[in-house]
Amino acid sequence: MGATAPVVVAGAGQAGSWAVKTLRDEGYGGPLVLVGEEQHPPYERPPLSKQVLLGDDPPESTILLDHDMLGELDVEFRARTRITALDRERRILGLEDGSTLAYDRLMITTGARVRRLELPGAAEAPIMYLRTIEDSLAIARKAAKGVRCVVIGGGLIGLEAAAAVSELGCRVAVVEAGERLMARVVGPRTSAYFADLHRTRGIELVLGDSPVRLEQAGGSTRVILASGAGLDADLIVVGIGVVPNAEFAADAGLKVDNGLWVDECGRTEDPRIFAAGDVTAHHNPVLGRRVRLETWQNAQNQAIAAARTLAGSEHALSDIPWGWSNQFKVNLQILGVAGHWDDAVLRGDPQGGSFSLFYFDQGAMCGVDAINAPRDIAVARRLMSRNIPVDRTRLGDRAVPLKDLLKG
């Protein structure tokens, strides 16, 4: 760590901000450079599809480290800088403007970018994506009473955007290729609850169908679906997933398969290169398998673990994955990655708008969907992390305090 070349943190988002803060907290006093593609200092993205899009909070409220804070940390911040190449042998980063940046250690926190809609007619259509501050503000400017908005993608981002633009006055339709909403992250009953929520707010849901082309007619766009149906749109918001920004790492010979591979400490196969956040596929000791997570919690905590390890204090990430979504002021929290389960227990009252679904696989709790029930998540995290056997009858009985289950 005593070399004259700096530690470079490549990526100035949630993970990058926590990486530089943690390096300083861990006592690294050498040169530190933070590189970001955007003009902004590090900011968090979750509010962009919620408070910022609705106009409840200004974009400045999302900033994690402003220029003064970066100065106090003695971090050199290079905005509008894109990394295009990595020379691991010479320890040099190639930049888009043709210059280079040497490093002693490298932390890759480049995150992910939106997956683009590649369809006939897309170039002429009023398509918008939601990933950056500029994206959020652009959608907010376009969304207004009577505007016909088609949201393509019924995942978390798509539904958050649909809820927000509906509240701004748009007439909204959501097109989802799968048979249910948010199928990648929640169970069927949760999907059905949110489908009912959106329908009662006037949103049209088109499930099991997908766009095949976009046609221009009479000053508006018609979204033609595989079924042959069509939807008229003045605004199209696309939320069909993201792609990890790991190409330069792959070109340099690092292992990339649905993300840059790292261990539980954020180490790549190169001892001088670490990574954290959406760009990574990491081994999660709690789940016992490799996952790529696109959550606020993972970006923060994985960056902390990787920065501590880089600074010489090995630290493994062993979190149970957790994320959240707010749609029409309904809070959804998701704990674990319940990709498959053999039983689900309902606790609470869906009709009353507060309930949780606890998923079990071979007797072990593997995930929770909590709707307006944050306290359930807090107890479930302890149950899962300690592998406490759970009496499912008592779990489903609201007369039994959930915390009593911690006693086994």
SETORSE-81832 format. One line per field, with one value per residue (C-alpha): y, z, x; residue in one letter. Coordinates in steps of 0.001 Angstrom, whole numbers. Each point is the difference from the previous one (the first is absolute). Layout:
<rs>
py	[Y, ...]
pz	[Z, ...]
px	[X, ...]
code	[A, ...]
</rs>
This chain:
<rs>
py	[0, 2261, 322, 3417, -1144, 559, -2378, 521, -542, -427, 929, 2903, -1350, -1505, -2622, 2436, 2522, -2598, -1355, 3323, 808, -3405, 146, 3231, -1385, -3025, 2252, 21, 3383, -268, 1533, -924, 616, -424, -295, 476, 145, 2494, 3700, -433, -1006, -3316, -250, -2733, -1222, -1339, 3444, 632, -2243, 1251, 3366, 1726, -1163, 1139, 3347, -561, 325, 1915, -2012, 1551, -2005, -3186, 1102, -2269, 1842, 3558, 1772, 1434, -3447, -1484, 2792, -734, -3638, 1120, -1861, 1098, -201, -401, 543, -715, -2583, -3344, -2949, -1973, -2304, -1699, -1017, -2253, -626, 3705, 950, 2678, 988, 1271, 2873, 978, 3249, -1940, 708, -2576, -283, -2123, -1814, -1842, -1707, 142, -202, -545, 1462, 836, -1250, -789, 1705, -352, -2709, 1718, -804, -1158, -25, 1264, 3608, 543, 2783, 2170, -794, 2134, -2561, 860, -2014, 505, -292, 3469, 3334, 1349, -2955, 613, 3716, -597, -2425, 2394, 2810, -2190, -1545, 2044, -340, -1882, -1144, -3616, -1886, -3588, -1582, -2994, -2305, -1067, -257, 2284, 2979, -270, -103, 2816, 2128, -979, 976, 3330, 1131, -1108, 2278, 2766, -417, -2372, -2703, -3037, -3495, -2493, -2733, -2994, -3024, -2312, -1279, 2009, 3167, 65, -3757, 93, 1256, -798, -2861, -325, 1302, 3163, 430, -283, 2547, 2579, -761, 813, 3129, 1341, -905, 1762, 3117, -119, -1624, -2495, -3155, -2069, -3230, -2834, 2277, 2039, 2754, -970, 3378, 3667, 1830, 3747, 1312, 3365, 1479, -2824, -3441, -3318, -2872, -3188, -3138, -3616, -778, 2519, 2500, 3609, 2740, 3711, 1870, 3565, -1256, -3406, -856, -3105, -2038, -3374, -526, 1062, -1170, 3, 2381, -2653, -50, 1562, -2473, -2929, 1277, 27, -3685, 240, -2500, 1502, -1978, 2048, 2337, 213, -2949, 804, -1943, 920, 2582, 1754, -1431, -847, -2561, 2859, 794, 3717, 282, 23, 676, 717, 835, -692, -861, -3073, -3593, -954, -3142, 474, -2230, 297, -1227, -2412, 1065, 2778, 2851, 3428, 2409, 3382, 1408, 3061, -2217, -2150, 2965, 1562, -3036, -1776, 3186, 284, -3615, 295, 3298, -1443, -2984, 2223, 2041, -3144, -970, -2973, 277, -2407, 1033, -2356, 1946, -1475, 1858, 2719, 2588, 2129, 1754, 2718, 52, 2290, 409, -3753, -1292, -3367, -1493, -3157, -2093, -2888, -1401, -2447, -1386, -3166, -1119, -2830, 1875, 3542, 1317, 3071, 2274, 3038, 1201, 735, 1669, 2324, 831, -1322, -3559, -2146, -3209, -2233, -2536, -3353, -2420, -3440, 1339, 3050, 3556, 1309, 3260, 2518, 2432, 2635, 2478, 2932, -2249, 1152, -1514, -3450, 467, 921, -3202, -2194, 1125, -1289, -3258, -646, 1032, -2252, -2881, -153, -2692, 1627, -1365, 939, -116, 2557, 2024, 409, 907, 3759, -559, -1385, 2828, -656, 630, -2961, -2269, 1044, -2233, -3033]
pz	[0, 126, -3776, -1623, -2360, 1526, 1011, -2712, 602, -3438, 271, 1933, 1184, 3251, 152, -1043, 2656, 2765, -1329, 286, 3401, 1365, -1303, 1897, 3093, -124, 94, -3625, -355, -3488, -3241, -823, -3310, -639, -3671, -1166, -3397, 1067, 756, 3535, 3114, 1496, 537, 813, -2607, 1877, 448, -3751, -651, 3080, 1758, -2756, -2824, 1956, 748, 3761, 398, -2083, -1789, 2290, 2873, -1532, 239, 2221, -178, -1287, -1216, 3433, 1592, -2644, 707, 3710, -769, -2254, -2944, -3534, -1854, -3770, -1396, -3592, -289, -1633, 354, -3197, 693, 2803, -247, 3007, -627, -117, 2432, -2297, -880, -3503, -141, -2765, -719, -802, 3269, 2600, 3764, 2000, 3138, 2875, 993, -1918, 1273, -2780, 925, -3491, 679, -2861, -2882, -1255, -2492, -3187, -1908, -3422, -2180, -3447, 377, 3327, -1340, -806, 3129, 3188, 2063, 3379, 2524, 3730, 1359, 483, 1483, -3525, -883, 2999, -690, -3712, 745, 2572, -2586, -2486, 2415, 329, 196, -2990, -1359, -1182, 1485, -791, 2453, -1411, 2794, 3089, 2388, 2925, -2043, -2541, 2658, 2041, -3130, -915, 3437, -62, -3470, 790, 3051, -2280, -2135, -2780, -1400, 475, -1433, 1120, -2362, 1608, -1968, 2994, 1355, 3227, 1352, 1693, -518, 379, 3583, 1620, 258, -1885, 2809, 318, -3775, 79, 2821, -1930, -3195, 1828, 1484, -3411, -1633, 2732, -735, -3637, -1497, -2793, 345, -3057, 1181, -2043, -2976, -1351, -2551, -3453, -1767, 426, -2665, -554, -960, 341, 2242, 2541, 396, -34, 1888, -1911, 2139, -892, 501, -2706, 2434, -29, 2589, -822, 1768, 388, 2359, 272, 3143, -317, 3010, -1268, 2172, 44, -1349, 2278, -1171, 1, -3602, 616, 2836, -2225, -2776, 2540, 746, 3261, 493, -1048, -165, 807, 1844, 999, 2251, 3510, 3243, 3207, 735, -3366, -1418, -3672, -1233, -332, 3488, -830, -1241, 2077, -922, 1585, -847, -2981, -2233, 2050, 303, 3479, 2054, 2763, 3014, 1327, -3233, -756, -3624, -2332, -610, -1621, 2030, -1074, 3416, 2022, 2925, -2050, -1688, 3379, 2064, -2692, -628, 3717, 153, -3137, 1111, 3392, -1682, -2431, 2952, 1636, 2406, -1625, 309, -1476, -1052, 1506, -354, -695, -3161, 609, -2132, -116, -2268, 541, -2335, 682, 3536, 540, 1344, -1164, 1660, -1297, 2129, -1380, -3514, -54, -3477, 894, 3041, 1026, 2485, 716, 3190, 67, 3033, 137, -2023, -3735, 58, 2717, -2003, 2437, -280, -635, -1879, 1419, -2400, 1031, -1880, 1555, 3363, 46, -406, -3236, -668, 994, -1857, 2466, -1047, 2401, 2679, 627, 3482, -1496, -2035, 3073, 1826, -3098, -625, 3447, -507, -3306, 1053, 3067, -1820, 2747, -592, -438, 1006, -3069, 1803, 2539, -2776, -1740, 3210, 522, 3636, 502, 115, -2766, 2285, 2137, -2848, 619, 3067, -2261]
px	[0, 3029, 456, -263, -2768, -3456, -2697, -2599, -3698, -1560, -3650, -1520, -3328, -1227, 2758, 2714, -950, 113, 3286, 1826, -1538, 926, 3553, 533, -1759, 2321, 3027, 1099, 1698, 1475, -1241, -3585, -1770, -3733, -996, -3598, -1694, -2665, 402, -1320, 1882, -1199, -3756, -2497, -2465, -3077, -1622, 143, -3010, -1830, 468, 2001, -2262, -3053, 1611, -157, 3781, 2572, 2703, 2613, -1505, 1404, 3651, 2091, 3320, 40, 3125, 751, -253, 2264, 2477, -100, 779, 2859, -1515, 805, -3314, 43, -3494, -1111, 2772, -637, 2362, 450, 2953, 1897, 3655, 511, 3688, 903, -2786, -1404, -3554, -722, -2488, -2400, 1841, 3173, 1808, 988, -195, 2436, -1096, 1586, -3249, -3260, -3575, -2552, -3395, -1250, -3530, -2329, -1760, -3549, -828, -1155, -3154, 1139, -3102, -991, -1091, 1743, 2207, -3021, -2003, -216, 1930, 1457, 1960, 347, 3525, 1475, -1036, -451, -2242, -2255, -321, -679, -2842, -1442, -26, -1834, -2497, -3186, -3742, -1364, 3366, -212, 2917, 930, 2420, 1841, 1074, -1930, 2928, 794, 1220, -2793, -2691, 1526, 122, -3568, -1253, 1827, -1095, -3550, 47, 1255, -3123, 1037, -2245, 2201, 266, 2652, 1172, 1700, 1224, -428, -3274, 291, 1605, 3416, 305, 3788, -143, -3378, -2463, -3317, -2214, 2090, -119, -3784, -281, 1986, -1902, -3231, 1604, 979, -3305, -1986, 2071, -1067, 3084, -539, 2097, 870, 1610, 1486, 576, 2890, 622, 1239, 123, -841, -1986, -355, -3416, -1677, 2667, -87, 1515, -1801, 1593, -780, 27, 709, -3700, -872, -1448, 1168, 421, 185, 2770, 1210, 2697, 1666, 1946, 2154, 1083, 1186, 3037, 3614, 3355, 3062, 2745, 2692, 1196, 3402, 592, -938, 2261, 2835, -547, -1928, -2810, -3335, -3228, -3116, 2337, 3637, 785, 1174, 202, -1830, 2723, -334, 3249, 351, 2516, 2508, 1374, 182, -3579, -3175, -3622, -3373, -3601, -2250, 2963, 925, -1100, 1142, 59, -2560, 772, -3560, -1557, 2834, 183, 1077, -2438, -79, -2106, -1354, -812, 911, 1009, 2354, 1680, 716, 975, 1987, 1987, 754, 1164, 2130, 1576, 888, 1593, 1902, 1282, 1359, -2778, -1702, -3762, -2542, -3500, -2568, -3249, -3393, -1039, -2579, -1708, -3122, -2462, -2595, -2995, -2966, 1365, -204, 3304, 1323, 3072, 1651, 2335, 2042, -47, -2881, 628, -1879, -1977, -2290, -2178, -1150, -1590, -2231, 118, -2255, -2954, 305, -3411, 1240, 3119, 2610, 1302, 3047, 663, 2719, 1528, 1494, 2200, 457, -1058, 2300, -1236, 1514, -1794, -2650, -2248, -1256, -2680, -271, 1498, 3601, 141, -505, 3172, 2045, -984, 193, 3572, 958, -1903, 1726, 3494, -147, -1727, -2618, -2649, -3401, -3391, -2015, -3334, 1212, 1627, -3355, -1817, 17, -924, 3520, 2585, 2498, 2943, -1137, 1096, 3597, -101, -398]
code	[M, G, A, T, A, P, V, V, V, A, G, A, G, Q, A, G, S, W, A, V, K, T, L, R, D, E, G, Y, G, G, P, L, V, L, V, G, E, E, Q, H, P, P, Y, E, R, P, P, L, S, K, Q, V, L, L, G, D, D, P, P, E, S, T, I, L, L, D, H, D, M, L, G, E, L, D, V, E, F, R, A, R, T, R, I, T, A, L, D, R, E, R, R, I, L, G, L, E, D, G, S, T, L, A, Y, D, R, L, M, I, T, T, G, A, R, V, R, R, L, E, L, P, G, A, A, E, A, P, I, M, Y, L, R, T, I, E, D, S, L, A, I, A, R, K, A, A, K, G, V, R, C, V, V, I, G, G, G, L, I, G, L, E, A, A, A, A, V, S, E, L, G, C, R, V, A, V, V, E, A, G, E, R, L, M, A, R, V, V, G, P, R, T, S, A, Y, F, A, D, L, H, R, T, R, G, I, E, L, V, L, G, D, S, P, V, R, L, E, Q, A, G, G, S, T, R, V, I, L, A, S, G, A, G, L, D, A, D, L, I, V, V, G, I, G, V, V, P, N, A, E, F, A, A, D, A, G, L, K, V, D, N, G, L, W, V, D, E, C, G, R, T, E, D, P, R, I, F, A, A, G, D, V, T, A, H, H, N, P, V, L, G, R, R, V, R, L, E, T, W, Q, N, A, Q, N, Q, A, I, A, A, A, R, T, L, A, G, S, E, H, A, L, S, D, I, P, W, G, W, S, N, Q, F, K, V, N, L, Q, I, L, G, V, A, G, H, W, D, D, A, V, L, R, G, D, P, Q, G, G, S, F, S, L, F, Y, F, D, Q, G, A, M, C, G, V, D, A, I, N, A, P, R, D, I, A, V, A, R, R, L, M, S, R, N, I, P, V, D, R, T, R, L, G, D, R, A, V, P, L, K, D, L, L, K, G]
</rs>
